[in-house]
Amino acid sequence: MTTLPRLRLRDQLTAFFLTRTIINTMYRMVYPFMAVFARGMGVPVGSVAVAVAARSALGLAAPLLGSSADRRGRKRGMLLGLGVFVVGAFVVVVRPSFLVFAAALLLTGAGKIAFDPAMQAHLGDVVGYQRRGQAIALTELGWSLAFLVGVPLMGWIIAHGGWTAPFPWLAALGAAAAFALWRMLPRDSRSESGPLSLRQGLQRIGRHRAALAGLGVGLLASAANESVNIVFGVWLEVSFGLQVVALGAAAAVIGLAELCGEGLVATTADRLGKRRAVAIGLTLNCFACLLLPALGKSVPGALLALFGFYITFEFTLVSIIPLMTELVPEARATLMSGNITALSAGRVLGAAAGLALYSDGLRANALATVLLNLMALALLLTLVRD
């Protein structure tokens, strides 16, 4: 592993953070503006929702894209992801129609799937494990700030220029990020044993018990979160009859909780140890789940409980990433793309279970979340080591 000088690393982390803010703004802006996009294209909202679901399903095939950084190098993997992202954002400018919009979601989603594992593998190559939690967490700020800053900015652009207005900006910013990283990053870092094919990478991971357990932890934690995430909006609406106000406040609370969770990882995970940080996050998330029905008697109490739920989940999720980067160093990008697949599968399972459980009330969802978290905790403590 080559360790970068602090100044050079700081420049790269800044570039990665800004790049992920751009990519994640495109990814997250569809949700609040779904009805706006549907009206602009003259299609039902359900059609846009199907396109979003198709994009989410791409995560199940993440190793096909994300593992390219193990075969061709980290820099090429990142530039490939950004190139696909730019094409995806730009096609809407050329032909603004529903089918092209759906293709844009798939292309920009594929770009994200290619970029993120390559970036995380690069940081695994150049940042010592003792400081890697902070480095990864700083890049993850691009997820929460996309929601807190990027999405509102896109809303302002849409209000002044129509539903297609964000796409040329996102394409231009993506192209600028690609140029900056092309200039900034050194020649590709590769495994000492040479580039790995997808099959070789998957074989290495399949023989590594801790890596498989780590993927299981991510899947279970993601399923636990989604079993509440899928129903909290309905819960707020049914409980308080304040759909617009409550859901708007909840969105701000979730964005702030994500930002705080990432900040906590940056400041504490390396000192605690990544495995211990994940264990603490899972444990605290269990307590936060139990507080949801207890505090959810009023809007302030419900929002406070949701803040606790999302900050502990974000702390858990972001702490998992640096832990995973060290488990199979020779197949880092393949394993990190496998982590995307595990999280995506967890969301699918959690959404299905959450909707079924909610017929018995939020308490059933909270108890299921606790059970899934405890299963993840047992897997972590038994099979995964720092």
N, C-alpha and C positions, 0 to 999 in steps of 0.2 A: 504493500500500500504506500502511495506517495502522499505525504502530508503537505498541504499548501501553506505558504506564508499567510499570516493572519489578514494582511491588507488585501491580498488577492482573493482569499476566501470570502472576505466581506463583500467585495465587488460581485463575486459570483452569486452569493446568497441574495444580494439585493436584486440582481437580474432575475434569478429564479423566482423570487417572491413577486416581482412585478409581472413576469410572464404568467405565473399561475393565477394571478388576479385577473388578467385578461381572459385566459382560457375558462376560468371558473365563472366569470361574469356571463359569458356566453352560455355556459352550462346551466346556471341557476336562474337566469332572467326569464326563461320560458315559463316557469311556474306562476309567478305573480301576474304575468302579462298574457297568459294563455288565451283568455277571452279576447284581448286586443288583437292578437295574431289571428285568431279564428275569424273575427269580424273583418279584418283587413283582407283576408283571403277568401271570404265568403263561404266558409265551411263551418260545420258544427264544432263546438268545443271538444266533443268526443273524438273527432278526427285528429285534432292536435294532441290529445291525451294518448291516443294510440301511437303516434309518432314518437312521443316522449318515452312511452313504454318500450318501443323498439330500440331506442337509444340505450335505455337502461339495460336491456337484454344483451347488448354488446359486451358488457362487463363479464358475462359468462364465458366469453371466448377471448379474454384479455391476453393470455399467453401467446396467442397467434401474432399479436401486434407488439406487445410489450417486451417479449423476449428478443426482439431484433437487436437490442443494445448488447446482448451477450454474443451475438453473432457478428455484428458489424461495428460495434463500439458505441460508447455512451453518447458522444457528440452527434454521431450520425443518427442515433435513435431519437435524440431530442429534436434535431432539425427535421427529421422525417415527420415527427408528430406535429411540429409547428407548420410544416408545409401542407399537410393534410388539413389542419385547422384553417389555414388561410384560404385554401381552395373552398372548403365548406362554407366559410362565412361569405366569400365573394360570389358564389353562384346565385345567392338570393338577390344580389344587386343586378346581376345579368338577366335573370328571369324570375321575377317574384310571383311564384305560384305555390300551391300546396305541395305538390310532388317534389318540387325543388327545395322547398322549406324542409320537408321530411328528410330529403337527402342531405341537406345542410346539417340537420341535427345528428344524423348518423356519421357524417364526415368529421364534424367538430368533436363529437364524442370519441370517434376512433383516434383523432389527434391527441386528445387528452390521455387516452389509454396508452398510446405510444410514448408520449412525453413523460408522464409521471414516473413510471418505473425506471426509465433511462436516467432521469434526474436523480432519483433516490439511489440508484446503483452507483452513479458518479460520486455522490456524497459519501456513500459507503467506501468507495475507493480512496478518497482524498481526505476524509475527516476521521481522525482517531475515534475509536468507539467511546472513549471517555467523554467526548464532546459532541457526539453525533446526535444525541437527543435534542440539544439546543439547535443545531443546524437544521435538522428536519423540521422542528417545530416552527422555526422562522419562515421556512418556505410554506408551511401549512397555513400561515396567516393569510395567504392568498385565497384561501377558501372562505374564511369568515368575512374578510374585507370586500370580497366580491359581492357578498350579500348586503353588507352595510354601506358600501360606497359605490361599487360598480353597478349594481342593479338599480338603485335610485337614479344614478346618472343616466343609465339607459332609458329609464322611464321619462326623464326630462327630455332626452333626445327624441323619443317616440312622440311625446306630446307636441313637440315643435316641428317634427319632420315626417311623421307617419310611421307605420309599423316596420317599414324596411330600413328606416334611418340608422339603426345601430349597426347594421351589418357591414357597411363600408368602413366605419370606424374600427370595428373589431378586426376586420381583415387587415387594415393598414397597421394597427397596433401589433397584430400577430406577426406581420412581415417585419416590422421594426425590431421586434423581440428576436426573431430568427437571425436577422443581420447582426444584432448586438452579440448574441451568443456565438455566432460563427466567428466573429472577430475575437471574442473574449476567451473562449474555451481552447485548451490545448488540443493536440492531436489525441485521437481516441485512446482511452484507457481500456486495456483488454486483460482478460484472465491470463495468469502466467502459463496455464496449460493450453492456451490458444482459444480461439473462438469456439463456443459451444452451439451445436444445433439445438433446435427446440426439443427434439427427442432426447438428446444427451442431457440437456438441462432438466427435463422432467424426470429422467431416470435418476439423476443425482438427488433431486428433491424427494422422489419416491423412496429412496433408500435412507433418508434422513428422518429419523423418528421425531426429533424436536421440531423440524421444519413442518412436518405434517401436523403435529400438535399445534404449532403456532397458527397454521391456517385454520385449524378447527376452533381455536380461541377467537379468531377474527370472525368466523362464520357465526358462532354462537352469540358473541357480543353484538354483532350487527342484527341478528334476528331478534335479540332481546330489545334493542332500541326500536326497531321497526314495528314491533308489536304494539308499542305505545304511540310511536310517531304517526302511524297510519290512522289513528282514531282520535288524536287529541283535539283536532279542529272540530269534529262532530261533538265531542264531549263538551267543549267550551260553548258551542252553539246551543246544545240541548240543555246544559246546566244553567246558563245565564241569559240566553236569548239576546246576546250582544254580538252577533256574528261579526260585523265589520269592525267594531271597536276592539273586541276581544282578540280576534284573529290578527288584526294589525299590530296590537300590542304584543301578542305572542311571537310574531315574526321578529320584532325588534329584540325581544327577550332572548329568542333562540340565537340570533346573530351575535348578541353581546356574550351569551354563554359560550358560544363556540370560540370567540376571540379570547375570552378569559381562560378557557380550557387550554388553548394553544399556548397562551402566555405562561400558564403554570407548567406545562411540559418544558418550555424553553428554560425556565428558571429552576426547576426541581428534579426533572427526570434523570439527569446525569448524576446528580448527587445521591438520589435515592437508589439508583440502579433501574434499568428499564423494566426488568421482570417485576421488581417490587412495585414500580409505579403502575404497571398494568394491574397487578393484584389489588393495589389500593383503589384504583379507579373502578374496578369491577365491584369491590366491596361497597364503596360509597354510592355507586349507582344503584345497588340493591336497596340501601336505606332511602335514597331519593325516590325510588319507585314506590316504596311503602308510604312515603309522605304524600304522594299524589292524591289518593282518595281522602287522606286525612286532612290535608290543607285545602283541598279543592271545594270548600264550602262557599268561597267568595272569589271574585275575580282577582284581587291582589294575592290571596293565598294560592290560587291556582297558578298564577304567573310565577310566584316565588318557587313553587314546587317544580314547575317546568324548567325554570332556570337551574335549579339543582340537578334535575335529571339530565339536561343537555350539557352542562359544564362537566359533569362526571363522565358522561359518555365520550365527549370530545377528548378529555384528558386520557381516557382509556385508549381510544382509537389512535390518537397521535403517538402515544407511548409505544404502541405495538410496532409502529413502522421502523424506528431505529433498532428495536430488538430483532425484527425479521431480517434487517440488512446484514446482520452478522452471522446468521445461522448457516447459510450455504454461500460463502463468498464467491466461489467460482461460478455460480449461477444466480447472481444477485438479481439481475433484471428479470429473469424468468420467475424467480420466487416472488418478487414484488408485484409482477403482473398476476401471478397466482393469488396473491393477497387480494387484488382487485376482484378476481373471480369469486373468492371466498366471501368477501363482503357483499358482492352483488347477490350471490346465492342466499346469503343470510337475510338480505332485505326482501327477497322474493318469499322465502319461507315465513319470515316475521310478518309480512303484510297479510299473507293468507291466514296465518294463525290469529293475528290481531283482529281481523274483521270477524272471524268466527267467534272469538272469545268475547267480543264486546257485547254480544247479545245478553251476556250475564253481567254487564257493567264493567266499569274501568278497573275495579278491584281484581277481576279475573285477569285482565291484561297485565296489571302490576305484578301479580303473583307469578304469572308465566314468565315475565321478564326476570324476576328474581331467580326462578329456577334455572333459566338459561344462563344467567350470569354465574350462578354457582357451579354449573357444569363447566363453563369456560374456566373458572377459577381452579377447579380440580384438575383440569387438563393442563393448565399453565404450571401449577405447582408440582405436578407429578412428572411431567415430561420435558418441560422447557427450562433451560438454564441460561443465565447471562453469559 
